[in-house]
Amino acid sequence: MTRHTLLASTGAALVLMLSAAPTTGAPAAASVQTPSVAGLPYDARRGVFTFAAGLDASLPAVVQVTTLGQSRGPRSDGDPKPSQGGSGVIIDAANGIIVTNNHVVENGQKFTVDLIDGRLFDATLIGADKATDIAVLKIEASGLSQVQTVDSDTLRTGDLAFAVGYPLGLDQTLTMGVISGLNRSGMGDAIEDYIQTDAAVNSGNSGGPLLDSRGRLIGINTSILSGGMGGGNDGIAFAVPTRIMMFVVDQLRATGEVKRGQIGVALGSLTAERAREMGLNIVRGAVVYDAAPGSSAEQAGLRPGDVITRIQNRPVANAGSVQATVGIARPGATLPVVYLRDGREATASLTVQSPDPAAVRVGRSAAMARGLTFRNSGDGAGAQITVVEAGSAAAAAGAQAGDVVVAAGSVGVADMTALARTLEAAGGPVELTVMRDGERMTISLPG
């Protein structure tokens, strides 16, 4: 998995439900007639509560993915060697389409897929998207099973959830928990709108499905969070919701890549410190740093200091929430936003624009170019990067928010305008010299 190590499966829900069953000594099968347990899946023949009937059809669609890369040993015979592995799930049996994580297949030369029935197939990588950690594989096989996909926007905190995969070298494993939270973000430089669950997920579960209690796909397990030394089972795991997954998968299947729209706004997350400075009594939202000239954000009337609290009728926790919504919106789509200005609520509509990676825009207090948003450095020299667009070439090159650019190629950078014009004139690749935590380093920025 991409984060630390994680979590604990919870059987508490079933324990509580079972305690509601009558204890009068009546036959077990009769308990299904009791109103307090009538809604639970119950196998009268065996006298047990079970979710097996709903899950049985989905489990054969969960596969083990092995990524092979070039051996680095001195005696390498040139054959790709297993380098990493994870899980995946078949979403289209007729065409052999499998969804997994980008980090499961990243840098791989060859991919194999193991089915639960023992069959092994070579797989072709259709495409991958680092920003959402989604990848699509294809196998040529008959007799496949597939999961039914459900809209993740229908989920509620407290719903039961089942994680399926191949953790820690084990065979296919099913764990149960609940949806612990929705719309989670702010955990990395990516398009984030995660489902949080406490279903036990470990290394090897990456790319496997998160299912609802009827066995339907609601997300792809992608990362875990642990506060323990060496990684512990802390009950915090994250899944990419089907709402984002299907947008990415459809584009990868159609063109092999993902193209996203933009709104031309530089954002930062609302922190408690910033909220106090602004006199606000909230700590959730996205602060507008600047709106690029001619951008959708400028046309909608957004100004520096505005705090976006909702977008497309979804609550905004931080800048990542806005990025997630815009990141799966097609150019031309209209996104309603609710924002605060001087403590008063207002509304606007943003029209998503086609991406233009070559565009350089200079606003009143920030500039944008090549996936970077930057402003004048606080110490009067250079340009400080404030936002690195998820999935951009700048993010892949290692640029980070907080870096202060002091030179572009052989040209010194005095301020944000100088950097913007230098990048515009360079056209192609350019070496950025940045200061990070007091150290001078170089970032190779592609054209």
C-alpha positions in Angstrom: 0.0 0.0 0.0 1.1 3.6 -0.5 1.0 4.8 3.1 2.1 3.3 6.4 0.4 0.1 7.6 -2.9 -0.3 9.0 -6.0 -1.3 10.4 -8.4 -3.5 12.4 -11.4 -5.3 11.1 -14.4 -4.7 13.2 -16.9 -7.4 14.1 -18.6 -5.1 16.5 -21.6 -4.5 14.2 -22.5 -8.2 14.1 -21.9 -8.6 17.8 -24.4 -5.8 18.6 -26.9 -7.1 16.1 -26.6 -10.7 17.4 -27.3 -9.5 20.9 -30.7 -8.4 19.8 -31.7 -11.9 18.9 -34.1 -13.7 21.3 -32.6 -15.9 24.0 -35.7 -17.9 24.9 -34.4 -21.2 23.6 -36.5 -21.1 20.4 -35.1 -22.7 17.3 -32.4 -20.6 15.6 -34.3 -20.4 12.4 -37.3 -18.8 14.1 -35.1 -15.7 15.0 -35.4 -14.5 11.5 -39.0 -13.6 12.2 -38.0 -11.3 15.0 -38.4 -7.6 13.8 -35.1 -6.6 15.4 -33.1 -9.0 13.2 -35.4 -9.3 10.2 -33.2 -7.0 8.1 -30.1 -9.1 8.6 -29.0 -11.8 6.0 -29.8 -15.1 7.6 -29.2 -18.6 6.5 -32.0 -20.6 8.2 -30.6 -24.0 7.1 -27.4 -23.4 9.0 -28.8 -21.0 11.6 -26.2 -18.3 11.1 -26.1 -14.7 10.0 -24.1 -14.3 6.8 -23.3 -11.9 3.9 -22.0 -14.8 1.8 -25.0 -14.8 -0.6 -24.5 -11.2 -1.6 -20.7 -11.5 -1.9 -20.4 -14.9 -3.6 -21.0 -13.5 -7.1 -18.3 -10.8 -6.7 -15.4 -12.8 -5.2 -14.4 -14.6 -8.4 -13.9 -11.2 -10.0 -11.2 -10.3 -7.6 -7.7 -11.1 -9.0 -4.1 -11.1 -7.9 -1.9 -8.8 -10.0 1.9 -9.4 -10.2 4.2 -6.7 -11.8 7.4 -7.9 -13.3 10.4 -5.6 -13.9 14.0 -5.9 -15.0 16.2 -7.6 -12.5 19.0 -5.4 -11.2 21.3 -8.2 -10.1 24.8 -8.7 -11.6 23.7 -12.1 -13.1 20.5 -10.9 -14.6 19.4 -13.1 -17.6 17.3 -10.3 -19.0 13.9 -11.9 -18.0 11.6 -9.6 -16.0 11.4 -10.6 -12.4 8.5 -10.1 -10.0 9.0 -6.6 -8.5 5.7 -5.8 -6.8 2.2 -7.1 -6.5 -1.3 -6.3 -5.5 -4.9 -7.0 -6.3 -7.5 -6.0 -8.9 -11.1 -6.4 -9.9 -12.8 -7.3 -13.1 -15.4 -4.7 -14.1 -16.0 -5.9 -17.7 -15.9 -9.7 -18.1 -16.7 -9.7 -21.8 -13.6 -7.6 -22.6 -11.3 -8.7 -19.8 -11.0 -5.3 -18.2 -9.4 -5.1 -14.7 -9.0 -2.1 -12.5 -6.1 -1.9 -10.1 -3.8 0.8 -8.6 -1.2 2.8 -10.6 1.4 2.1 -7.9 0.8 -1.7 -8.3 1.8 -1.6 -12.0 4.2 1.4 -12.0 7.5 0.9 -13.8 6.5 -2.7 -14.8 7.6 -4.4 -18.0 5.1 -7.3 -17.8 2.0 -8.1 -15.8 0.3 -11.3 -14.8 -3.1 -11.9 -13.4 -4.1 -14.9 -11.2 -7.8 -15.8 -11.0 -9.4 -17.5 -8.0 -10.0 -20.6 -10.1 -6.2 -21.1 -10.5 -5.9 -19.7 -14.1 -3.0 -17.4 -14.8 -2.9 -14.9 -17.7 -0.6 -12.3 -19.1 -2.1 -8.8 -19.0 -1.8 -5.7 -21.1 -1.6 -2.3 -19.5 -4.3 -0.1 -21.1 -3.3 3.0 -19.2 -2.6 4.5 -15.8 -3.3 7.7 -14.0 -1.0 8.7 -11.2 -3.1 11.5 -9.9 -5.9 9.1 -8.9 -3.8 6.0 -8.5 -5.9 4.1 -11.0 -4.7 1.7 -13.7 -6.5 -0.5 -16.2 -5.3 -3.9 -17.4 -6.8 -6.2 -20.0 -6.6 -10.0 -20.3 -7.8 -12.3 -23.0 -9.9 -15.0 -21.3 -13.3 -16.6 -21.3 -15.5 -17.6 -18.4 -14.8 -14.4 -16.4 -16.9 -12.9 -13.6 -17.4 -9.2 -13.0 -18.6 -7.0 -10.2 -21.6 -4.8 -10.3 -20.6 -1.2 -9.9 -22.7 1.2 -7.8 -22.6 5.0 -7.5 -20.4 5.9 -4.5 -22.3 9.1 -4.0 -25.1 6.9 -2.5 -22.8 5.9 0.4 -23.4 6.9 4.0 -21.1 6.8 7.0 -21.9 3.7 8.9 -22.6 1.5 5.9 -21.0 -1.9 6.0 -18.0 -2.4 3.7 -16.0 -5.4 2.7 -12.4 -5.3 1.4 -11.2 -8.1 -0.8 -7.7 -8.8 -2.0 -4.5 -10.8 -1.6 -2.7 -9.3 1.5 0.7 -10.2 2.9 1.2 -13.1 0.5 -2.1 -14.8 1.5 -4.7 -16.2 -0.8 -7.9 -14.2 -1.4 -9.0 -12.6 1.8 -12.2 -10.9 2.8 -12.4 -8.4 5.7 -15.4 -6.4 7.0 -15.8 -3.0 8.5 -17.8 0.2 8.1 -17.6 3.4 6.1 -15.8 5.6 8.6 -15.9 8.8 6.5 -16.5 10.2 3.1 -14.8 12.9 1.0 -11.4 12.5 2.7 -8.6 14.5 1.2 -5.4 16.4 2.1 -3.2 13.3 2.4 -0.9 13.9 -0.6 -0.4 15.6 -3.9 -3.2 13.9 -5.8 -6.9 14.1 -6.8 -8.3 13.0 -3.5 -11.9 12.3 -2.5 -11.4 9.1 -0.6 -13.8 6.7 1.1 -12.4 5.9 4.6 -13.1 2.5 6.1 -11.9 0.4 9.0 -12.1 -2.9 7.1 -8.7 -4.5 7.5 -6.4 -3.6 4.6 -2.7 -4.5 4.3 0.1 -4.6 1.8 -1.2 -6.6 -1.2 -4.7 -5.3 -0.9 -3.8 -2.3 -3.1 -6.0 -2.2 -6.2 -8.6 -4.6 -4.7 -12.3 -3.8 -4.4 -14.2 -2.2 -1.6 -17.7 -3.7 -1.7 -21.0 -2.9 -0.1 -23.0 -5.5 1.8 -24.6 -6.7 -1.4 -21.2 -7.3 -3.1 -21.3 -4.2 -5.3 -18.2 -2.2 -6.1 -18.0 1.1 -4.3 -14.3 1.8 -4.4 -10.7 0.7 -5.1 -8.5 0.2 -2.0 -5.5 2.5 -2.5 -3.8 3.5 0.7 -3.5 3.0 4.5 -2.6 5.2 7.4 -0.9 4.1 10.5 0.6 5.9 13.5 2.4 2.9 14.9 6.2 2.2 14.7 6.8 0.1 11.6 3.2 0.2 10.7 0.3 -1.0 12.7 -3.3 -2.0 12.2 -4.9 1.4 13.2 -8.2 1.0 11.4 -7.7 3.7 8.8 -7.8 2.8 5.1 -8.7 4.8 2.0 -10.4 3.8 -1.3 -10.9 5.7 -4.5 -14.7 6.0 -4.9 -16.4 4.6 -8.1 -17.4 8.2 -8.9 -13.8 9.0 -9.7 -12.7 5.5 -10.8 -15.2 5.3 -13.6 -14.3 8.7 -15.0 -10.7 7.7 -15.1 -11.4 4.2 -16.4 -13.6 5.4 -19.3 -10.9 7.8 -20.5 -8.1 5.3 -20.2 -10.1 2.7 -22.2 -10.9 5.3 -24.8 -7.5 7.1 -25.3 -5.0 5.5 -22.9 -4.7 8.8 -21.0 -6.7 11.2 -18.8 -7.4 14.8 -19.8 -8.8 17.1 -17.2 -10.3 20.5 -17.4 -9.3 23.5 -15.3 -10.8 26.6 -13.8 -7.7 28.7 -13.5 -7.7 29.3 -9.7 -4.9 29.1 -7.2 -6.1 27.5 -4.0 -4.9 26.8 -0.5 -6.5 24.8 2.3 -8.2 26.8 5.1 -6.2 26.2 8.3 -7.1 27.2 11.8 -4.4 29.9 11.8 -5.7 31.3 8.5 -9.3 31.2 9.7 -8.3 33.3 12.8 -6.5 35.8 10.6 -9.6 36.1 8.4 -12.0 36.3 11.4 -13.8 33.1 10.4 -15.3 30.5 12.7 -14.8 27.6 10.3 -11.7 25.5 9.5 -13.0 23.7 6.4 -12.8 25.3 3.0 -10.4 26.3 0.2 -8.9 29.8 0.2 -8.6 31.5 -3.2 -5.0 32.9 -3.6 -5.7 34.2 -7.1 -7.7 33.8 -10.3 -5.8 33.8 -13.5 -6.6 36.5 -16.1 -9.2 35.2 -18.5 -9.9 32.1 -16.5 -13.2 30.7 -15.6 -12.6 31.6 -11.9 -12.0 35.2 -12.9 -15.1 35.3 -15.1 -17.1 33.9 -12.2 -15.9 36.8 -10.0 -13.8 34.9 -7.5 -11.2 37.0 -5.8 -8.2 36.5 -3.5 -9.4 35.8 0.0 -12.7 34.1 -1.0 -13.2 30.8 0.8 -15.0 28.1 -1.2 -17.2 26.0 1.1 -19.2 23.9 -1.5 -18.7 22.9 -5.1 -21.2 21.0 -7.2 -23.3 20.6 -4.0 -20.5 18.8 -2.2 -18.9 20.1 1.0 -15.3 21.4 0.6 -12.9 20.2 3.3 -9.8 21.8 1.8 -8.2 22.6 -1.5 -8.1 18.9 -2.4 -11.9 18.7 -2.4 -12.1 21.3 -5.1 -9.3 19.7 -7.1 -11.1 16.3 -6.9 -14.3 17.8 -8.3 -12.7 19.8 -11.1 -10.3 16.9 -11.8 -13.1 14.6 -13.0 -15.2 17.3 -14.8 -15.1 17.5 -18.5 -14.4 20.8 -20.3 -17.7 22.7 -20.7 -19.2 21.4 -17.5 -20.7 23.9 -15.1 -19.8 23.7 -11.5 -21.9 25.7 -9.0 -19.8 27.0 -6.0 -20.7 28.5 -2.7 -18.1 30.8 -1.1 -17.6 33.3 1.7 -16.4 36.8 1.1 -15.9 39.0 4.1 -17.9 36.5 6.2 -20.9 36.7 3.8 -22.1 33.8 1.7 -22.3 34.1 -2.1 -22.7 31.8 -5.1 -21.1 31.6 -8.5 -20.9 29.1 -11.5 -17.6 27.9 -12.9 -17.3 26.6 -16.4 -14.6 24.0 -16.7 -12.1 25.0 -19.4 -10.0 22.8 -21.7 -6.5 22.2 -20.3 -3.7 24.3 -21.9 -0.4 23.1 -20.4 1.5 25.6 -22.4 -0.4 28.6 -21.1 1.3 31.1 -18.8 -1.1 33.3 -16.8 -0.1 36.1 -14.5 -2.6 37.4 -12.0 -2.6 40.1 -9.3 -0.9 38.1 -6.7 0.0 34.7 -8.3 1.1 33.3 -11.6 0.5 29.9 -13.2 2.6 27.9 -15.7 3.4 24.3 -16.5 1.3 22.9 -13.6 2.7 25.3 -11.1 1.2 28.2 -9.2 3.6 30.6 -7.6 3.8 34.0 -6.0 6.4 36.5 -5.0 8.7 35.1 -2.3 8.2 36.6 1.2 11.9 37.5 1.5 11.8 39.7 -1.6 13.7 37.5 -4.0 12.5 34.6 -6.1 9.1 33.0 -6.6 7.6 30.7 -4.1 5.6 27.7 -5.4 2.2 27.5 -3.7 0.4 24.8 -5.6 1.6 21.8 -7.7 -1.1 20.5 -10.0 -1.8 16.8 -9.3 -0.7 14.6 -12.1 1.3 17.3 -13.8 4.8 17.0 -15.2 5.9 19.4 -12.5 4.6 17.0 -9.8 6.4 14.1 -11.5 9.6 16.1 -11.6 9.5 16.6 -7.8 8.4 20.2 -7.5 6.8 20.8 -4.1 4.7 23.6 -2.6 6.9 25.8 -0.6 9.9 25.6 -2.9 11.4 29.0 -3.7 12.6 29.3 -7.3 15.7 31.4 -7.6 16.8 30.6 -11.1 15.3 29.1 -14.3 18.1 27.8 -16.5 20.9 30.4 -16.3 18.4 33.2 -15.7 18.0 34.5 -12.1 14.4 34.8 -10.9 13.5 38.1 -9.2 9.8 37.6 -8.7 6.7 35.6 -10.0 6.4 37.6 -13.2 10.0 37.0 -14.1 9.6 33.3 -13.6 6.4 33.2 -15.7 8.0 35.1 -18.6 11.1 32.9 -18.4 9.1 29.7 -18.6 7.0 31.1 -21.4 10.2 32.1 -23.4 11.9 28.8 -22.7 9.2 26.7 -24.4 11.0 23.4 -23.9 12.5 21.7 -20.8 14.1 24.0 -18.2 16.2 23.5 -15.1 14.7 25.2 -12.0 17.0 26.0 -9.1 15.0 26.1 -5.9 15.6 26.5 -2.2 14.0 23.9 0.0 14.4 23.8 3.7 17.6 25.9 3.4 19.1 23.6 0.7 19.7 24.5 -2.9 18.5 21.9 -5.4 17.7 21.5 -9.1 14.4 20.3 -10.6 14.2 19.3 -14.3 10.9 20.7 -15.5 9.7 19.1 -18.8 8.5 21.3 -21.7 
